[in-house]
Amino acid sequence: MRAGKGHIQSHIRVALDLGVTSQEILEAIEIALPEAGIVAFQAGLDAWREVVDARGVEPTVQVHQGGSGTG
């Protein structure tokens, strides 16, 4: 993800052409975050958003809504 945006986007397009879903590509970008760092992650995310025309990223898991845990 330290490549230029156009280079990243070309890899994303190839993956899509090969049948990889946009969600799977996003997951691969997310997995790279700890090693690549936030700046590289953001570049990858921006490239992905442009290629798949994503307006935003919504969580796919339900978040715990709080509570005391008692009854």
Gaussian input, Z-matrix of N, CA and C with variables (Angstrom, degrees):
# hf/3-21g

backbone

0 1
 N
 C     1     B1
 C     2     B2     1     A1
 N     3     B3     2     A2     1     D1
 C     4     B4     3     A3     2     D2
 C     5     B5     4     A4     3     D3
 N     6     B6     5     A5     4     D4
 C     7     B7     6     A6     5     D5
 C     8     B8     7     A7     6     D6
 N     9     B9     8     A8     7     D7
 C    10    B10     9     A9     8     D8
 C    11    B11    10    A10     9     D9
 N    12    B12    11    A11    10    D10
 C    13    B13    12    A12    11    D11
 C    14    B14    13    A13    12    D12
 N    15    B15    14    A14    13    D13
 C    16    B16    15    A15    14    D14
 C    17    B17    16    A16    15    D15
 N    18    B18    17    A17    16    D16
 C    19    B19    18    A18    17    D17
 C    20    B20    19    A19    18    D18
 N    21    B21    20    A20    19    D19
 C    22    B22    21    A21    20    D20
 C    23    B23    22    A22    21    D21
 N    24    B24    23    A23    22    D22
 C    25    B25    24    A24    23    D23
 C    26    B26    25    A25    24    D24
 N    27    B27    26    A26    25    D25
 C    28    B28    27    A27    26    D26
 C    29    B29    28    A28    27    D27
 N    30    B30    29    A29    28    D28
 C    31    B31    30    A30    29    D29
 C    32    B32    31    A31    30    D30
 N    33    B33    32    A32    31    D31
 C    34    B34    33    A33    32    D32
 C    35    B35    34    A34    33    D33
 N    36    B36    35    A35    34    D34
 C    37    B37    36    A36    35    D35
 C    38    B38    37    A37    36    D36
 N    39    B39    38    A38    37    D37
 C    40    B40    39    A39    38    D38
 C    41    B41    40    A40    39    D39
 N    42    B42    41    A41    40    D40
 C    43    B43    42    A42    41    D41
 C    44    B44    43    A43    42    D42
 N    45    B45    44    A44    43    D43
 C    46    B46    45    A45    44    D44
 C    47    B47    46    A46    45    D45
 N    48    B48    47    A47    46    D46
 C    49    B49    48    A48    47    D47
 C    50    B50    49    A49    48    D48
 N    51    B51    50    A50    49    D49
 C    52    B52    51    A51    50    D50
 C    53    B53    52    A52    51    D51
 N    54    B54    53    A53    52    D52
 C    55    B55    54    A54    53    D53
 C    56    B56    55    A55    54    D54
 N    57    B57    56    A56    55    D55
 C    58    B58    57    A57    56    D56
 C    59    B59    58    A58    57    D57
 N    60    B60    59    A59    58    D58
 C    61    B61    60    A60    59    D59
 C    62    B62    61    A61    60    D60
 N    63    B63    62    A62    61    D61
 C    64    B64    63    A63    62    D62
 C    65    B65    64    A64    63    D63
 N    66    B66    65    A65    64    D64
 C    67    B67    66    A66    65    D65
 C    68    B68    67    A67    66    D66
 N    69    B69    68    A68    67    D67
 C    70    B70    69    A69    68    D68
 C    71    B71    70    A70    69    D69
 N    72    B72    71    A71    70    D70
 C    73    B73    72    A72    71    D71
 C    74    B74    73    A73    72    D72
 N    75    B75    74    A74    73    D73
 C    76    B76    75    A75    74    D74
 C    77    B77    76    A76    75    D75
 N    78    B78    77    A77    76    D76
 C    79    B79    78    A78    77    D77
 C    80    B80    79    A79    78    D78
 N    81    B81    80    A80    79    D79
 C    82    B82    81    A81    80    D80
 C    83    B83    82    A82    81    D81
 N    84    B84    83    A83    82    D82
 C    85    B85    84    A84    83    D83
 C    86    B86    85    A85    84    D84
 N    87    B87    86    A86    85    D85
 C    88    B88    87    A87    86    D86
 C    89    B89    88    A88    87    D87
 N    90    B90    89    A89    88    D88
 C    91    B91    90    A90    89    D89
 C    92    B92    91    A91    90    D90
 N    93    B93    92    A92    91    D91
 C    94    B94    93    A93    92    D92
 C    95    B95    94    A94    93    D93
 N    96    B96    95    A95    94    D94
 C    97    B97    96    A96    95    D95
 C    98    B98    97    A97    96    D96
 N    99    B99    98    A98    97    D97
 C   100   B100    99    A99    98    D98
 C   101   B101   100   A100    99    D99
 N   102   B102   101   A101   100   D100
 C   103   B103   102   A102   101   D101
 C   104   B104   103   A103   102   D102
 N   105   B105   104   A104   103   D103
 C   106   B106   105   A105   104   D104
 C   107   B107   106   A106   105   D105
 N   108   B108   107   A107   106   D106
 C   109   B109   108   A108   107   D107
 C   110   B110   109   A109   108   D108
 N   111   B111   110   A110   109   D109
 C   112   B112   111   A111   110   D110
 C   113   B113   112   A112   111   D111
 N   114   B114   113   A113   112   D112
 C   115   B115   114   A114   113   D113
 C   116   B116   115   A115   114   D114
 N   117   B117   116   A116   115   D115
 C   118   B118   117   A117   116   D116
 C   119   B119   118   A118   117   D117
 N   120   B120   119   A119   118   D118
 C   121   B121   120   A120   119   D119
 C   122   B122   121   A121   120   D120
 N   123   B123   122   A122   121   D121
 C   124   B124   123   A123   122   D122
 C   125   B125   124   A124   123   D123
 N   126   B126   125   A125   124   D124
 C   127   B127   126   A126   125   D125
 C   128   B128   127   A127   126   D126
 N   129   B129   128   A128   127   D127
 C   130   B130   129   A129   128   D128
 C   131   B131   130   A130   129   D129
 N   132   B132   131   A131   130   D130
 C   133   B133   132   A132   131   D131
 C   134   B134   133   A133   132   D132
 N   135   B135   134   A134   133   D133
 C   136   B136   135   A135   134   D134
 C   137   B137   136   A136   135   D135
 N   138   B138   137   A137   136   D136
 C   139   B139   138   A138   137   D137
 C   140   B140   139   A139   138   D138
 N   141   B141   140   A140   139   D139
 C   142   B142   141   A141   140   D140
 C   143   B143   142   A142   141   D141
 N   144   B144   143   A143   142   D142
 C   145   B145   144   A144   143   D143
 C   146   B146   145   A145   144   D144
 N   147   B147   146   A146   145   D145
 C   148   B148   147   A147   146   D146
 C   149   B149   148   A148   147   D147
 N   150   B150   149   A149   148   D148
 C   151   B151   150   A150   149   D149
 C   152   B152   151   A151   150   D150
 N   153   B153   152   A152   151   D151
 C   154   B154   153   A153   152   D152
 C   155   B155   154   A154   153   D153
 N   156   B156   155   A155   154   D154
 C   157   B157   156   A156   155   D155
 C   158   B158   157   A157   156   D156
 N   159   B159   158   A158   157   D157
 C   160   B160   159   A159   158   D158
 C   161   B161   160   A160   159   D159
 N   162   B162   161   A161   160   D160
 C   163   B163   162   A162   161   D161
 C   164   B164   163   A163   162   D162
 N   165   B165   164   A164   163   D163
 C   166   B166   165   A165   164   D164
 C   167   B167   166   A166   165   D165
 N   168   B168   167   A167   166   D166
 C   169   B169   168   A168   167   D167
 C   170   B170   169   A169   168   D168
 N   171   B171   170   A170   169   D169
 C   172   B172   171   A171   170   D170
 C   173   B173   172   A172   171   D171
 N   174   B174   173   A173   172   D172
 C   175   B175   174   A174   173   D173
 C   176   B176   175   A175   174   D174
 N   177   B177   176   A176   175   D175
 C   178   B178   177   A177   176   D176
 C   179   B179   178   A178   177   D177
 N   180   B180   179   A179   178   D178
 C   181   B181   180   A180   179   D179
 C   182   B182   181   A181   180   D180
 N   183   B183   182   A182   181   D181
 C   184   B184   183   A183   182   D182
 C   185   B185   184   A184   183   D183
 N   186   B186   185   A185   184   D184
 C   187   B187   186   A186   185   D185
 C   188   B188   187   A187   186   D186
 N   189   B189   188   A188   187   D187
 C   190   B190   189   A189   188   D188
 C   191   B191   190   A190   189   D189
 N   192   B192   191   A191   190   D190
 C   193   B193   192   A192   191   D191
 C   194   B194   193   A193   192   D192
 N   195   B195   194   A194   193   D193
 C   196   B196   195   A195   194   D194
 C   197   B197   196   A196   195   D195
 N   198   B198   197   A197   196   D196
 C   199   B199   198   A198   197   D197
 C   200   B200   199   A199   198   D198
 N   201   B201   200   A200   199   D199
 C   202   B202   201   A201   200   D200
 C   203   B203   202   A202   201   D201
 N   204   B204   203   A203   202   D202
 C   205   B205   204   A204   203   D203
 C   206   B206   205   A205   204   D204
 N   207   B207   206   A206   205   D205
 C   208   B208   207   A207   206   D206
 C   209   B209   208   A208   207   D207
 N   210   B210   209   A209   208   D208
 C   211   B211   210   A210   209   D209
 C   212   B212   211   A211   210   D210

   B1=1.4351
   B2=1.5184
   B3=1.2787
   B4=1.4629
   B5=1.5217
   B6=1.3089
   B7=1.4585
   B8=1.5173
   B9=1.3269
   B10=1.4507
   B11=1.5205
   B12=1.3353
   B13=1.4551
   B14=1.5325
   B15=1.3287
   B16=1.4552
   B17=1.5210
   B18=1.3137
   B19=1.4727
   B20=1.5271
   B21=1.3276
   B22=1.4669
   B23=1.5241
   B24=1.3267
   B25=1.4564
   B26=1.5218
   B27=1.3169
   B28=1.4663
   B29=1.5271
   B30=1.3171
   B31=1.4639
   B32=1.5341
   B33=1.3226
   B34=1.4589
   B35=1.5267
   B36=1.3160
   B37=1.4726
   B38=1.5327
   B39=1.3167
   B40=1.4651
   B41=1.5283
   B42=1.3214
   B43=1.4694
   B44=1.5287
   B45=1.3201
   B46=1.4651
   B47=1.5234
   B48=1.3289
   B49=1.4699
   B50=1.5245
   B51=1.3236
   B52=1.4606
   B53=1.5268
   B54=1.3325
   B55=1.4530
   B56=1.5160
   B57=1.3174
   B58=1.4627
   B59=1.5282
   B60=1.3261
   B61=1.4626
   B62=1.5267
   B63=1.3333
   B64=1.4611
   B65=1.5271
   B66=1.3249
   B67=1.4668
   B68=1.5343
   B69=1.3164
   B70=1.4735
   B71=1.5273
   B72=1.3169
   B73=1.4636
   B74=1.5250
   B75=1.3205
   B76=1.4631
   B77=1.5238
   B78=1.3207
   B79=1.4677
   B80=1.5255
   B81=1.3244
   B82=1.4685
   B83=1.5279
   B84=1.3165
   B85=1.4687
   B86=1.5291
   B87=1.3199
   B88=1.4650
   B89=1.5255
   B90=1.3156
   B91=1.4658
   B92=1.5227
   B93=1.3291
   B94=1.4613
   B95=1.5317
   B96=1.3240
   B97=1.4678
   B98=1.5269
   B99=1.3297
   B100=1.4704
   B101=1.5365
   B102=1.3060
   B103=1.4657
   B104=1.5247
   B105=1.3288
   B106=1.4650
   B107=1.5243
   B108=1.3213
   B109=1.4589
   B110=1.5217
   B111=1.3201
   B112=1.4560
   B113=1.5273
   B114=1.3224
   B115=1.4634
   B116=1.5290
   B117=1.3164
   B118=1.4576
   B119=1.5258
   B120=1.3392
   B121=1.4613
   B122=1.5211
   B123=1.3179
   B124=1.4678
   B125=1.5278
   B126=1.3256
   B127=1.4709
   B128=1.5215
   B129=1.3279
   B130=1.4577
   B131=1.5157
   B132=1.3249
   B133=1.4610
   B134=1.5268
   B135=1.3247
   B136=1.4659
   B137=1.5262
   B138=1.3312
   B139=1.4691
   B140=1.5219
   B141=1.3251
   B142=1.4728
   B143=1.5205
   B144=1.3302
   B145=1.4701
   B146=1.5238
   B147=1.3275
   B148=1.4657
   B149=1.5229
   B150=1.3264
   B151=1.4682
   B152=1.5264
   B153=1.3294
   B154=1.4656
   B155=1.5280
   B156=1.3247
   B157=1.4599
   B158=1.5310
   B159=1.3321
   B160=1.4579
   B161=1.5242
   B162=1.2939
   B163=1.4688
   B164=1.5225
   B165=1.3038
   B166=1.4521
   B167=1.5117
   B168=1.2857
   B169=1.4537
   B170=1.5189
   B171=1.3088
   B172=1.4558
   B173=1.5259
   B174=1.3242
   B175=1.4659
   B176=1.5301
   B177=1.3122
   B178=1.4627
   B179=1.5180
   B180=1.3215
   B181=1.4641
   B182=1.5247
   B183=1.3169
   B184=1.4524
   B185=1.5176
   B186=1.3056
   B187=1.4495
   B188=1.5208
   B189=1.3152
   B190=1.4686
   B191=1.5255
   B192=1.3102
   B193=1.4535
   B194=1.5219
   B195=1.2891
   B196=1.4551
   B197=1.5209
   B198=1.2564
   B199=1.4467
   B200=1.5152
   B201=1.3104
   B202=1.4612
   B203=1.5169
   B204=1.3297
   B205=1.4515
   B206=1.5225
   B207=1.3090
   B208=1.4679
   B209=1.5126
   B210=1.3076
   B211=1.4186
   B212=1.4433
   A1=112.16
   A2=117.92
   A3=119.13
   A4=110.95
   A5=116.88
   A6=121.54
   A7=108.91
   A8=116.40
   A9=120.97
   A10=111.45
   A11=115.40
   A12=120.61
   A13=111.76
   A14=117.96
   A15=121.07
   A16=112.52
   A17=115.99
   A18=120.86
   A19=110.42
   A20=115.78
   A21=120.12
   A22=109.80
   A23=116.60
   A24=120.93
   A25=111.85
   A26=117.57
   A27=118.93
   A28=110.64
   A29=117.63
   A30=120.86
   A31=110.81
   A32=116.59
   A33=120.44
   A34=110.09
   A35=117.09
   A36=120.64
   A37=111.53
   A38=116.84
   A39=120.27
   A40=109.60
   A41=116.77
   A42=120.04
   A43=110.44
   A44=117.37
   A45=120.60
   A46=110.81
   A47=116.78
   A48=120.97
   A49=111.78
   A50=116.50
   A51=120.99
   A52=112.84
   A53=116.79
   A54=120.17
   A55=115.86
   A56=117.41
   A57=120.13
   A58=107.30
   A59=117.27
   A60=119.62
   A61=110.67
   A62=115.00
   A63=118.63
   A64=110.70
   A65=117.57
   A66=121.64
   A67=110.69
   A68=117.38
   A69=120.77
   A70=110.81
   A71=116.85
   A72=120.31
   A73=109.60
   A74=116.93
   A75=120.83
   A76=110.54
   A77=117.33
   A78=120.71
   A79=111.28
   A80=117.41
   A81=120.61
   A82=110.61
   A83=116.66
   A84=120.55
   A85=109.88
   A86=116.91
   A87=120.70
   A88=111.89
   A89=117.30
   A90=121.47
   A91=111.09
   A92=116.97
   A93=121.29
   A94=112.68
   A95=118.30
   A96=121.85
   A97=114.00
   A98=120.25
   A99=118.52
   A100=113.65
   A101=116.86
   A102=119.68
   A103=112.81
   A104=117.14
   A105=121.09
   A106=112.39
   A107=116.89
   A108=120.44
   A109=111.93
   A110=115.23
   A111=121.31
   A112=112.63
   A113=118.43
   A114=120.34
   A115=110.18
   A116=117.37
   A117=120.83
   A118=110.70
   A119=116.93
   A120=120.46
   A121=110.31
   A122=117.43
   A123=121.11
   A124=110.65
   A125=117.38
   A126=120.35
   A127=110.39
   A128=116.57
   A129=120.52
   A130=112.11
   A131=116.54
   A132=121.24
   A133=110.91
   A134=117.33
   A135=120.67
   A136=111.28
   A137=116.53
   A138=120.59
   A139=110.18
   A140=116.53
   A141=121.57
   A142=110.79
   A143=116.94
   A144=121.13
   A145=111.58
   A146=116.51
   A147=119.97
   A148=111.84
   A149=116.88
   A150=120.12
   A151=111.35
   A152=117.28
   A153=120.11
   A154=112.06
   A155=117.06
   A156=123.19
   A157=111.50
   A158=115.74
   A159=121.03
   A160=109.24
   A161=116.40
   A162=121.62
   A163=111.20
   A164=116.43
   A165=121.95
   A166=108.54
   A167=116.05
   A168=120.43
   A169=107.34
   A170=116.09
   A171=121.42
   A172=109.81
   A173=117.88
   A174=120.32
   A175=110.80
   A176=116.29
   A177=120.24
   A178=112.05
   A179=116.94
   A180=120.57
   A181=108.93
   A182=115.06
   A183=119.32
   A184=109.56
   A185=116.54
   A186=122.68
   A187=109.35
   A188=115.80
   A189=120.91
   A190=108.83
   A191=116.89
   A192=121.66
   A193=113.92
   A194=118.31
   A195=120.70
   A196=112.80
   A197=116.12
   A198=121.68
   A199=110.17
   A200=116.62
   A201=120.11
   A202=113.32
   A203=116.03
   A204=118.71
   A205=113.38
   A206=116.25
   A207=120.23
   A208=109.56
   A209=114.60
   A210=123.32
   A211=119.17
   D1=6.44
   D2=176.91
   D3=-90.59
   D4=4.08
   D5=176.12
   D6=-78.72
   D7=170.34
   D8=176.96
   D9=-67.56
   D10=159.40
   D11=-176.76
   D12=-57.14
   D13=-43.36
   D14=-179.85
   D15=-60.82
   D16=-37.56
   D17=178.80
   D18=-67.09
   D19=-44.45
   D20=178.16
   D21=-61.81
   D22=-44.05
   D23=-179.22
   D24=-62.52
   D25=-35.98
   D26=178.55
   D27=-65.49
   D28=-37.65
   D29=176.56
   D30=-66.55
   D31=-39.14
   D32=177.87
   D33=-63.19
   D34=-43.74
   D35=179.38
   D36=-62.70
   D37=-41.19
   D38=177.92
   D39=-62.46
   D40=-44.90
   D41=179.31
   D42=-60.16
   D43=-44.10
   D44=177.88
   D45=-61.21
   D46=-42.63
   D47=178.57
   D48=-61.84
   D49=-30.06
   D50=179.89
   D51=-84.54
   D52=-2.09
   D53=176.20
   D54=101.69
   D55=3.94
   D56=176.32
   D57=-73.24
   D58=135.27
   D59=-179.29
   D60=-77.60
   D61=158.05
   D62=178.15
   D63=-62.60
   D64=-33.42
   D65=177.09
   D66=-64.33
   D67=-42.67
   D68=178.85
   D69=-64.13
   D70=-37.60
   D71=178.43
   D72=-66.36
   D73=-44.00
   D74=177.57
   D75=-59.61
   D76=-42.21
   D77=178.66
   D78=-61.76
   D79=-38.38
   D80=177.80
   D81=-65.06
   D82=-39.54
   D83=177.18
   D84=-64.80
   D85=-41.89
   D86=178.98
   D87=-63.01
   D88=-39.46
   D89=-179.71
   D90=-63.14
   D91=-30.58
   D92=-178.00
   D93=-75.50
   D94=-13.41
   D95=-174.67
   D96=-53.39
   D97=-51.06
   D98=-176.60
   D99=-60.27
   D100=-37.55
   D101=-177.84
   D102=-84.17
   D103=-39.13
   D104=-173.63
   D105=-84.77
   D106=-28.72
   D107=-177.99
   D108=95.43
   D109=165.88
   D110=-173.21
   D111=-68.49
   D112=-35.78
   D113=-178.85
   D114=-65.64
   D115=-45.99
   D116=178.28
   D117=-66.50
   D118=-38.75
   D119=177.42
   D120=-60.44
   D121=-45.25
   D122=-178.76
   D123=-63.11
   D124=-38.54
   D125=177.19
   D126=-62.64
   D127=-43.95
   D128=178.20
   D129=-64.77
   D130=-41.43
   D131=179.33
   D132=-64.78
   D133=-44.14
   D134=178.36
   D135=-61.66
   D136=-42.58
   D137=178.27
   D138=-61.99
   D139=-44.71
   D140=179.65
   D141=-61.38
   D142=-46.35
   D143=-179.72
   D144=-56.68
   D145=-43.85
   D146=-179.02
   D147=-66.53
   D148=-42.11
   D149=-177.21
   D150=-67.58
   D151=-43.82
   D152=-176.25
   D153=-94.08
   D154=2.47
   D155=178.54
   D156=57.24
   D157=44.38
   D158=179.62
   D159=-83.08
   D160=132.32
   D161=178.94
   D162=-85.86
   D163=-29.74
   D164=-179.50
   D165=-166.40
   D166=171.99
   D167=178.72
   D168=-118.99
   D169=118.69
   D170=-179.88
   D171=-100.65
   D172=141.75
   D173=177.33
   D174=-61.40
   D175=145.59
   D176=179.71
   D177=-107.21
   D178=1.44
   D179=177.70
   D180=-121.03
   D181=149.13
   D182=178.77
   D183=-77.11
   D184=133.75
   D185=-177.77
   D186=-92.78
   D187=142.01
   D188=177.07
   D189=-60.51
   D190=132.20
   D191=-175.21
   D192=-95.15
   D193=13.46
   D194=176.76
   D195=91.10
   D196=-169.34
   D197=-178.07
   D198=117.45
   D199=166.69
   D200=-176.08
   D201=-86.60
   D202=-15.39
   D203=-178.45
   D204=84.47
   D205=1.41
   D206=177.97
   D207=-111.49
   D208=109.15
   D209=172.58
   D210=59.43

